[in-house]
Amino acid sequence: MASYKHILITSDLSDSSIILCQKASALAGLLNAKLSIIHIVEHLPLMYAGGEFALPLDPKLEEELADEALINLHKQVTYHHIDKKDQYVIVGDKKEEIKAFVIEHHVDLTVVGAHDRHGLDYILGTTADNMLHALPCDMLAIKVDE
């Protein structure tokens, strides 16, 4: 079996993501693999009476959110030896942006947090569920609920 060469951590900037960083960093060290981390700032949809538009509400606000997310991401990975050049914040749809990143950067293992399902997650599924069949690489789901 070939070893993983590039591991991607998906972060939601929560304390749970620190667990992902710890475990993925340890795995990358064992495998001598490149380690990257990504956070997706989802579009803020423009609301109207009949539902929502797909267009962003305010591109400037999304840019500010992305800048703030990058600062928080840098803080989150301080102790996990992930170079700044391998830390990414992208604005867009989670599933689509992560899939595009995986393809473009030749990621062969994506690490995601697995949470217990509550409320709408039973109906809509979680990010991990949605990505499982969309990604062209292996996915490692790490249970992060306490």
Backbone as a printed PyTorch tensor [residue, N CA C, xyz], in Angstrom:
tensor([[[  0.8410,  -1.1870,   0.0000],
         [  0.0000,   0.0000,   0.0000],
         [  0.8800,   1.2430,   0.0000]],

        [[  0.5600,   2.1820,  -0.8500],
         [  1.2980,   3.4410,  -0.9180],
         [  0.9590,   4.3020,   0.2950]],

        [[  1.9370,   5.0540,   0.7340],
         [  1.7420,   5.9390,   1.8800],
         [  1.1160,   7.2520,   1.4240]],

        [[  0.4500,   7.9200,   2.3380],
         [ -0.1200,   9.2300,   2.0330],
         [  1.0030,  10.2500,   1.9270]],

        [[  0.9070,  11.1190,   0.9270],
         [  1.9320,  12.1410,   0.6770],
         [  1.4790,  13.5370,   1.0750]],

        [[  0.1660,  13.8020,   1.0050],
         [ -0.3550,  15.1410,   1.3180],
         [ -1.6690,  14.9870,   2.0750]],

        [[ -1.6590,  15.4470,   3.3260],
         [ -2.8240,  15.3560,   4.2030],
         [ -3.4180,  16.7470,   4.3690]],

        [[ -4.7370,  16.8400,   4.2140],
         [ -5.4510,  18.1110,   4.3670],
         [ -6.3740,  18.0390,   5.5710]],

        [[ -6.2440,  19.0200,   6.4760],
         [ -7.1510,  19.1490,   7.6190],
         [ -8.2250,  20.1560,   7.2410]],

        [[ -9.4830,  19.8130,   7.4690],
         [-10.5680,  20.7760,   7.2780],
         [-10.9230,  21.3380,   8.6480]],

        [[-10.8620,  22.6550,   8.7780],
         [-11.0760,  23.2990,  10.0750],
         [-12.3070,  24.1850,  10.0500]],

        [[-13.0760,  24.1150,  11.1460],
         [-14.1750,  25.0720,  11.3120],
         [-13.8040,  26.1220,  12.3610]],

        [[-12.5210,  26.1320,  12.7540],
         [-11.9500,  27.0770,  13.7190],
         [-12.4580,  26.8700,  15.1420]],

        [[-13.1450,  25.7760,  15.4030],
         [-13.6310,  25.4860,  16.7560],
         [-12.5380,  24.7530,  17.5370]],

        [[-12.7850,  24.5460,  18.8190],
         [-11.8540,  23.7630,  19.6340],
         [-11.7190,  22.3380,  19.0990]],

        [[-12.7600,  21.8320,  18.4740],
         [-12.7080,  20.4870,  17.8910],
         [-11.6410,  20.3880,  16.8100]],

        [[-11.4070,  21.4780,  16.1020],
         [-10.3990,  21.4670,  15.0420],
         [ -8.9940,  21.3030,  15.5990]],

        [[ -8.7890,  21.6980,  16.8450],
         [ -7.4800,  21.5050,  17.4740],
         [ -7.1860,  20.0130,  17.5980]],

        [[ -8.2110,  19.2190,  17.9080],
         [ -8.0560,  17.7620,  17.9710],
         [ -7.6450,  17.2260,  16.6000]],

        [[ -8.2820,  17.7230,  15.5480],
         [ -7.9230,  17.2980,  14.1910],
         [ -6.4670,  17.6360,  13.8930]],

        [[ -6.0520,  18.8500,  14.2750],
         [ -4.6700,  19.2760,  14.0430],
         [ -3.6840,  18.3530,  14.7580]],

        [[ -3.9740,  18.0280,  16.0040],
         [ -3.0830,  17.1640,  16.7820],
         [ -2.9370,  15.7950,  16.1270]],

        [[ -4.0480,  15.1960,  15.7700],
         [ -4.0150,  13.8360,  15.2230],
         [ -3.4420,  13.8080,  13.8050]],

        [[ -3.8260,  14.7720,  12.9860],
         [ -3.3090,  14.8140,  11.6170],
         [ -1.8190,  15.1400,  11.6050]],

        [[ -1.3880,  16.0090,  12.5020],
         [  0.0280,  16.3560,  12.5970],
         [  0.8580,  15.1370,  12.9980]],

        [[  0.3560,  14.3670,  13.9470],
         [  1.0520,  13.1420,  14.3590],
         [  1.1340,  12.1470,  13.2010]],

        [[  0.0420,  11.9830,  12.4760],
         [  0.0140,  11.0680,  11.3350],
         [  0.9640,  11.5340,  10.2380]],

        [[  0.9500,  12.8260,   9.9410],
         [  1.8440,  13.3720,   8.9150],
         [  3.3020,  13.1490,   9.3050]],

        [[  3.6090,  13.2950,  10.5930],
         [  4.9710,  13.0490,  11.0580],
         [  5.3890,  11.6010,  10.8610]],

        [[  4.4980,  10.6770,  11.1780],
         [  4.7950,   9.2480,  11.0020],
         [  5.0060,   8.8840,   9.5340]],

        [[  4.2310,   9.5200,   8.6630],
         [  4.2690,   9.1850,   7.2340],
         [  5.1990,  10.0880,   6.4300]],

        [[  5.7730,  11.0880,   7.1020],
         [  6.5910,  12.0910,   6.4190],
         [  5.7980,  12.7420,   5.2810]],

        [[  4.5540,  13.0810,   5.5760],
         [  3.6400,  13.6580,   4.5840],
         [  3.5520,  15.1710,   4.7520]],

        [[  3.2530,  15.8430,   3.6610],
         [  2.9730,  17.2770,   3.7040],
         [  1.6380,  17.4590,   4.4220]],

        [[  1.5160,  18.5410,   5.1920],
         [  0.2920,  18.8060,   5.9370],
         [ -0.2100,  20.2030,   5.6050]],

        [[ -1.4670,  20.2890,   5.1880],
         [ -2.1180,  21.5690,   4.9010],
         [ -3.4010,  21.6500,   5.7110]],

        [[ -3.8840,  22.8760,   5.8940],
         [ -5.1470,  23.0830,   6.5980],
         [ -5.9690,  24.1060,   5.8280]],

        [[ -7.2820,  23.8930,   5.8010],
         [ -8.1770,  24.7840,   5.0650],
         [ -9.3990,  25.1100,   5.9240]],

        [[ -9.8390,  26.3480,   5.8040],
         [-11.1030,  26.7790,   6.4120],
         [-11.9110,  27.4480,   5.3130]],

        [[-13.1700,  27.1050,   5.2080],
         [-14.0480,  27.6980,   4.2030],
         [-14.9900,  28.6830,   4.8760]],

        [[-14.9710,  29.9270,   4.3940],
         [-15.9470,  30.9310,   4.8140],
         [-17.0800,  30.8230,   3.8110]],

        [[-18.2220,  30.3460,   4.2640],
         [-19.3370,  30.1420,   3.3410],
         [-19.9720,  31.4660,   2.9610]],

        [[-20.4410,  31.5270,   1.7060],
         [-21.1360,  32.7270,   1.2300],
         [-22.2790,  33.0910,   2.1640]],

        [[-22.4470,  34.3730,   2.3880],
         [-23.6050,  34.8620,   3.1350],
         [-24.6760,  35.1740,   2.1050]],

        [[-25.7150,  34.3660,   2.0140],
         [-26.7150,  34.5720,   0.9620],
         [-27.5740,  35.8030,   1.2100]],

        [[-28.0060,  36.3940,   0.1270],
         [-28.9310,  37.5190,   0.1800],
         [-30.3330,  36.9500,   0.3580]],

        [[-31.0060,  37.3480,   1.4210],
         [-32.3390,  36.8190,   1.7130],
         [-33.4260,  37.6610,   1.0410]],

        [[-34.4920,  37.0060,   0.6720],
         [-35.6870,  37.6930,   0.1950],
         [-36.8930,  36.8820,   0.6490]],

        [[-38.0790,  37.4050,   0.4680],
         [-39.2990,  36.7970,   1.0140],
         [-39.5190,  35.3560,   0.5590]],

        [[-39.1000,  34.9920,  -0.6440],
         [-39.3400,  33.6480,  -1.1650],
         [-38.2350,  32.6560,  -0.8760]],

        [[-37.1980,  33.0510,  -0.1700],
         [-36.0850,  32.1410,   0.0980],
         [-34.7860,  32.9030,   0.1310]],

        [[-33.7760,  32.3930,  -0.5740],
         [-32.5000,  33.0950,  -0.5950],
         [-31.8740,  33.0180,  -1.9760]],

        [[-31.0960,  34.0420,  -2.3120],
         [-30.3290,  34.0670,  -3.5470],
         [-28.9730,  33.4100,  -3.2960]],

        [[-28.3350,  32.9410,  -4.3260],
         [-27.0090,  32.3510,  -4.1940],
         [-25.9150,  33.4150,  -4.1900]],

        [[-26.2480,  34.6340,  -4.5500],
         [-25.2510,  35.6950,  -4.6010],
         [-24.8400,  36.1170,  -3.1970]],

        [[-23.5600,  36.4770,  -3.0170],
         [-23.1380,  36.9300,  -1.6980],
         [-23.8130,  38.2330,  -1.3180]],

        [[-24.0760,  38.3850,  -0.0420],
         [-24.7110,  39.5860,   0.4660],
         [-23.7900,  40.7830,   0.3350]],

        [[-22.5650,  40.6390,   0.7530],
         [-21.6340,  41.7550,   0.7780],
         [-20.2150,  41.2160,   0.6010]],

        [[-19.6360,  41.3590,  -0.5930],
         [-18.2850,  40.8370,  -0.8280],
         [-17.2450,  41.4130,   0.1410]],

        [[-17.4010,  42.6820,   0.5130],
         [-16.4540,  43.2940,   1.4520],
         [-16.5450,  42.6110,   2.8190]],

        [[-17.7650,  42.3200,   3.2610],
         [-17.9500,  41.6280,   4.5330],
         [-17.3400,  40.2280,   4.4750]],

        [[-17.5370,  39.5290,   3.3670],
         [-16.9600,  38.1920,   3.2230],
         [-15.4370,  38.2540,   3.2490]],

        [[-14.8640,  39.2870,   2.6260],
         [-13.4110,  39.4590,   2.6380],
         [-12.9120,  39.7040,   4.0660]],

        [[-13.6330,  40.5230,   4.8160],
         [-13.2670,  40.7810,   6.2140],
         [-13.3660,  39.5040,   7.0450]],

        [[-14.4110,  38.7160,   6.8150],
         [-14.5610,  37.4420,   7.5240],
         [-13.4150,  36.4890,   7.1850]],

        [[-13.0120,  36.4740,   5.9190],
         [-11.9090,  35.6150,   5.4940],
         [-10.5970,  36.0580,   6.1390]],

        [[-10.3590,  37.3670,   6.2050],
         [ -9.1440,  37.8840,   6.8510],
         [ -9.1090,  37.5010,   8.3290]],

        [[-10.2340,  37.6660,   9.0010],
         [-10.3270,  37.3020,  10.4220],
         [-10.1440,  35.7950,  10.6080]],

        [[-10.7150,  35.0090,   9.7110],
         [-10.5760,  33.5510,   9.7900],
         [ -9.1190,  33.1340,   9.6200]],

        [[ -8.3880,  33.8030,   8.7300],
         [ -6.9820,  33.4650,   8.5150],
         [ -6.1580,  33.7510,   9.7710]],

        [[ -6.4410,  34.8580,  10.4360],
         [ -5.7620,  35.1740,  11.6990],
         [ -6.0400,  34.0780,  12.7260]],

        [[ -7.3000,  33.6800,  12.8430],
         [ -7.6690,  32.6240,  13.7940],
         [ -7.0570,  31.2760,  13.4210]],

        [[ -6.9650,  30.9960,  12.1250],
         [ -6.3590,  29.7480,  11.6690],
         [ -4.8800,  29.7200,  12.0390]],

        [[ -4.1750,  30.8430,  11.8280],
         [ -2.7570,  30.9240,  12.2020],
         [ -2.5740,  30.6320,  13.6910]],

        [[ -3.4600,  31.1850,  14.5180],
         [ -3.3820,  30.9530,  15.9670],
         [ -3.6360,  29.4790,  16.2920]],

        [[ -4.5970,  28.8860,  15.5940],
         [ -4.9980,  27.5120,  15.8920],
         [ -3.8840,  26.5070,  15.6100]],

        [[ -3.0660,  26.7700,  14.6080],
         [ -2.0610,  25.7830,  14.1950],
         [ -0.6570,  26.1060,  14.6980]],

        [[ -0.5480,  27.0630,  15.5880],
         [  0.7530,  27.5010,  16.0920],
         [  1.6380,  26.3430,  16.5360]],

        [[  1.0800,  25.3670,  17.2230],
         [  1.8830,  24.2880,  17.8010],
         [  1.8880,  23.0100,  16.9590]],

        [[  1.4120,  23.0880,  15.7330],
         [  1.2700,  21.8700,  14.9380],
         [  2.1400,  21.8470,  13.6860]],

        [[  3.0790,  22.7520,  13.5970],
         [  4.0890,  22.7470,  12.5370],
         [  3.4940,  22.7400,  11.1300]],

        [[  2.5030,  23.5720,  10.9150],
         [  1.9380,  23.7380,   9.5760],
         [  2.3970,  25.1030,   9.0770]],

        [[  3.1960,  25.1070,   8.0150],
         [  3.7200,  26.3580,   7.4660],
         [  2.5900,  27.2970,   7.0720]],

        [[  2.8450,  28.6070,   7.1850],
         [  1.8250,  29.5880,   6.7920],
         [  1.4230,  29.4090,   5.3330]],

        [[  2.3660,  29.0080,   4.4920],
         [  2.0540,  28.8220,   3.0680],
         [  1.1120,  27.6440,   2.8350]],

        [[  0.9350,  26.8090,   3.8570],
         [  0.0440,  25.6520,   3.7580],
         [ -1.2450,  25.8400,   4.5500]],

        [[ -1.5400,  27.0910,   4.9170],
         [ -2.7670,  27.4450,   5.6340],
         [ -3.6410,  28.2640,   4.6860]],

        [[ -4.8620,  27.8020,   4.4480],
         [ -5.7230,  28.4170,   3.4380],
         [ -7.0880,  28.7720,   4.0130]],

        [[ -7.5620,  29.9500,   3.6400],
         [ -8.9400,  30.3550,   3.9090],
         [ -9.5380,  30.7330,   2.5650]],

        [[-10.6650,  30.1150,   2.2300],
         [-11.3130,  30.3250,   0.9360],
         [-12.7840,  30.6370,   1.1790]],

        [[-13.3190,  31.5660,   0.4040],
         [-14.7430,  31.9060,   0.4880],
         [-15.4840,  31.1040,  -0.5740]],

        [[-16.5660,  30.4250,  -0.1840],
         [-17.3540,  29.6690,  -1.1470],
         [-18.1420,  28.5550,  -0.4890]],

        [[-18.5500,  27.5890,  -1.2980],
         [-19.2900,  26.4220,  -0.8380],
         [-18.3010,  25.3900,  -0.2910]],

        [[-18.5250,  24.8970,   0.9270],
         [-17.5750,  23.9790,   1.5730],
         [-17.2150,  22.7950,   0.6930]],

        [[-18.2230,  22.0550,   0.2840],
         [-17.9720,  20.8250,  -0.4660],
         [-17.2310,  21.1090,  -1.7660]],

        [[-17.6830,  22.1020,  -2.5040],
         [-17.0720,  22.4050,  -3.8010],
         [-15.6500,  22.9400,  -3.6590]],

        [[-15.4310,  23.8180,  -2.6910],
         [-14.1030,  24.4070,  -2.5110],
         [-13.0940,  23.3830,  -2.0070]],

        [[-13.5150,  22.5210,  -1.0940],
         [-12.5990,  21.4930,  -0.5970],
         [-12.2750,  20.5020,  -1.7080]],

        [[-13.2660,  20.1130,  -2.4760],
         [-13.0310,  19.1970,  -3.6020],
         [-12.0560,  19.8120,  -4.6000]],

        [[-12.2450,  21.0710,  -4.9480],
         [-11.3470,  21.7500,  -5.8900],
         [ -9.9280,  21.8220,  -5.3300]],

        [[ -9.8130,  22.1100,  -4.0390],
         [ -8.4970,  22.1890,  -3.3990],
         [ -7.7990,  20.8330,  -3.4490]],

        [[ -8.5250,  19.7850,  -3.1090],
         [ -7.9670,  18.4260,  -3.1040],
         [ -7.4060,  18.0770,  -4.4800]],

        [[ -8.1490,  18.3930,  -5.5160],
         [ -7.7030,  18.0890,  -6.8800],
         [ -6.4880,  18.9350,  -7.2490]],

        [[ -6.5830,  20.2330,  -7.0280],
         [ -5.5140,  21.1600,  -7.4290],
         [ -4.2000,  20.9040,  -6.6930]],

        [[ -4.2800,  20.5060,  -5.4250],
         [ -3.0750,  20.3530,  -4.6040],
         [ -2.6690,  18.8910,  -4.3970]],

        [[ -3.3040,  17.9860,  -5.1190],
         [ -2.9500,  16.5630,  -5.0840],
         [ -2.9820,  15.9870,  -3.6630]],

        [[ -4.0450,  16.3010,  -2.9480],
         [ -4.2510,  15.7700,  -1.5960],
         [ -4.7050,  14.3200,  -1.7210]],

        [[ -4.1220,  13.4340,  -0.9130],
         [ -4.5750,  12.0420,  -0.9700],
         [ -5.2450,  11.5660,   0.3180]],

        [[ -5.3080,  12.4340,   1.3540],
         [ -6.0740,  12.1230,   2.5650],
         [ -6.6250,  13.4250,   3.1370]],

        [[ -7.9300,  13.4700,   3.3320],
         [ -8.5810,  14.6310,   3.9410],
         [ -9.0780,  14.2240,   5.3190]],

        [[ -8.7500,  15.0430,   6.3240],
         [ -9.1400,  14.7760,   7.7080],
         [-10.2820,  15.7120,   8.0780]],

        [[-11.3830,  15.1340,   8.5390],
         [-12.5630,  15.9180,   8.9150],
         [-13.0110,  15.5240,  10.3150]],

        [[-13.7300,  16.4220,  10.9590],
         [-14.3080,  16.1310,  12.2640],
         [-15.6710,  15.4900,  12.0980]],

        [[-15.9410,  14.4780,  12.9050],
         [-17.2440,  13.8090,  12.8790],
         [-17.9750,  14.1450,  14.1710]],

        [[-19.1220,  14.7650,  14.0350],
         [-19.9360,  15.1730,  15.1770],
         [-21.1720,  14.2860,  15.2610]],

        [[-21.7170,  14.1480,  16.4690],
         [-23.0060,  13.4690,  16.6050],
         [-24.0560,  14.2900,  15.8720]],

        [[-25.0300,  13.6140,  15.3230],
         [-26.0900,  14.3050,  14.5770],
         [-27.1770,  14.7970,  15.5130]],

        [[-27.5800,  16.0330,  15.2840],
         [-28.6690,  16.6480,  16.0400],
         [-29.5240,  17.4550,  15.0750]],

        [[-30.7840,  17.5760,  15.3530],
         [-31.6660,  18.4700,  14.5980],
         [-31.6350,  18.2510,  13.1010]],

        [[-31.3290,  19.3230,  12.3650],
         [-31.3500,  19.2730,  10.9040],
         [-30.2760,  18.3720,  10.3100]],

        [[-29.2160,  18.0700,  11.0730],
         [-28.1960,  17.1670,  10.5530],
         [-28.7780,  15.8060,  10.1910]],

        [[-29.8330,  15.3760,  10.8920],
         [-30.4910,  14.1160,  10.5430],
         [-31.0700,  14.1730,   9.1300]],

        [[-31.5600,  15.3340,   8.7510],
         [-32.1920,  15.4930,   7.4400],
         [-31.1720,  15.8880,   6.3750]],

        [[-30.3690,  16.8860,   6.6760],
         [-29.4670,  17.4630,   5.6840],
         [-28.1080,  16.7860,   5.6180]],

        [[-27.7340,  16.0760,   6.6620],
         [-26.4140,  15.4730,   6.7090],
         [-25.3840,  16.4770,   7.2080]],

        [[-24.2010,  15.9790,   7.5130],
         [-23.1300,  16.8320,   8.0040],
         [-22.1480,  17.1060,   6.8800]],

        [[-21.2110,  18.0140,   7.1360],
         [-20.1720,  18.2920,   6.1480],
         [-19.4110,  17.0150,   5.8190]],

        [[-19.0800,  16.2220,   6.8340],
         [-18.3600,  14.9680,   6.5990],
         [-19.1650,  14.0290,   5.7070]],

        [[-20.4580,  13.8960,   5.9770],
         [-21.3180,  13.0430,   5.1480],
         [-21.3420,  13.5320,   3.7070]],

        [[-21.4850,  14.8380,   3.5390],
         [-21.5890,  15.4090,   2.1990],
         [-20.2960,  15.2660,   1.4090]],

        [[-19.1620,  15.3210,   2.0860],
         [-17.8830,  15.2480,   1.3870],
         [-17.4560,  13.8260,   1.0680]],

        [[-17.9360,  12.8720,   1.8340],
         [-17.4790,  11.4920,   1.6870],
         [-17.5310,  11.0120,   0.2420]],

        [[-18.6280,  11.2500,  -0.4270],
         [-18.7790,  10.7600,  -1.7970],
         [-18.3060,  11.7650,  -2.8360]],

        [[-18.0630,  13.0020,  -2.4300],
         [-17.6450,  14.0340,  -3.3760],
         [-16.1340,  14.0650,  -3.5860]],

        [[-15.3730,  13.6790,  -2.5790],
         [-13.9220,  13.8150,  -2.6630],
         [-13.2810,  12.6840,  -3.4560]],

        [[-12.2760,  13.0240,  -4.2690],
         [-11.5720,  12.0110,  -5.0490],
         [-10.3860,  11.3980,  -4.2960]],

        [[-10.3840,  11.5130,  -2.9710],
         [ -9.2940,  10.9540,  -2.1700],
         [ -9.8880,  10.2650,  -0.9430]],

        [[ -9.0290,   9.6310,  -0.1730],
         [ -9.4790,   9.0120,   1.0740],
         [ -9.8470,  10.0960,   2.0810]],

        [[-10.7280,   9.7430,   2.9990],
         [-11.1520,  10.6820,   4.0290],
         [-11.0760,   9.9770,   5.3810]],

        [[-10.4880,  10.6710,   6.3570],
         [-10.4150,  10.1650,   7.7200],
         [-11.3130,  11.0310,   8.5850]],

        [[-12.3580,  10.4310,   9.1500],
         [-13.2790,  11.1560,  10.0270],
         [-12.8860,  10.8670,  11.4700]],

        [[-12.6010,  11.9270,  12.2090],
         [-12.1890,  11.8010,  13.6010],
         [-13.3140,  12.2870,  14.4950]],

        [[-13.7430,  11.4450,  15.4170],
         [-14.8220,  11.8170,  16.3380],
         [-14.3080,  12.9030,  17.2700]],

        [[-15.0370,  14.0210,  17.3060],
         [-14.5780,  15.1710,  18.0830],
         [-15.5510,  15.5880,  19.1730]],

        [[-16.6770,  14.9330,  19.2950],
         [-17.6240,  15.2750,  20.3590],
         [-17.1020,  14.7790,  21.6940]],

        [[-17.3680,  15.6000,  22.7310],
         [-16.9400,  15.1900,  24.0680],
         [-17.9850,  14.3380,  24.7280]]])
